[in-house]
Amino acid sequence: MAEGEFALVREHLEAALNKPSQGWAPVGDHELYSLLADAAVQQRDEAALRQYAAPAEETARRYDHRLYQAIAHRACRVLLERRRVDAVHQRPVL
């Protein structure tokens, strides 16, 4: 997905997340957070990972949704790995 397409998808998902439910909703917050976290992984967007990985995990656990728990877990692992790699590269050479 091109950078502009990701921004558009993210914009629509965030708008859906902030829209108040009017009774029955075909998409829950756990689905939206999981989609946002997964898109962030695919785009390697660290800021979006920081923003959506934890809420994706929390809501997936709340609904006991194993697929979305796996997506959230993957996003958290990617974020942790990215931080680990950044820390290694910033280590001073002795």
C-alpha positions, -999 to +999 in steps of 0.1 A: +000+000+000+014+034-009+020+060+017-009+081+006-033+051+006-022+042+042-029+077+053-064+076+038-071+042+053-059+054+087-080+085+085-112+065+078-105+040+105-098+067+131-130+085+121-149+053+126-132+048+160-143+083+171-178+081+158-203+073+185-223+041+182-259+045+173-272+012+186-260-018+166-225-014+151-212-038+125-176-031+136-163-030+172-135-010+186-114-041+189-116-046+152-107-010+144-077-010+168-065-043+153-068-030+118-049+002+127-022-018+145-018-042+116-016-014+091+011+002+113+031-030+112+028-033+075+039+003+070+066+001+098+051+032+113+065+034+148+043+063+160+011+044+149+024+012+166+029+031+198-006+046+195-025+015+186-007-017+197-017-014+234-054-005+228-056-033+202-043-058+227-065-045+255-097-046+235-090-080+219-085-094+254-117-078+267-137-095+239-116-127+241-110-125+204-080-147+196-074-136+161-073-099+171-052-109+202-026-124+177-026-093+155-021-071+186+006-094+199+024-092+166+022-054+167+036-053+202+065-076+192+073-055+162+074-024+183+096-041+210+120-054+183+122-020+167+131-004+201+157-031+207+173-025+173+173+012+179+190+007+213+217-015+198+225+011+171+227+039+196+251+020+219+285+038+221+314+020+206+342+014+231 
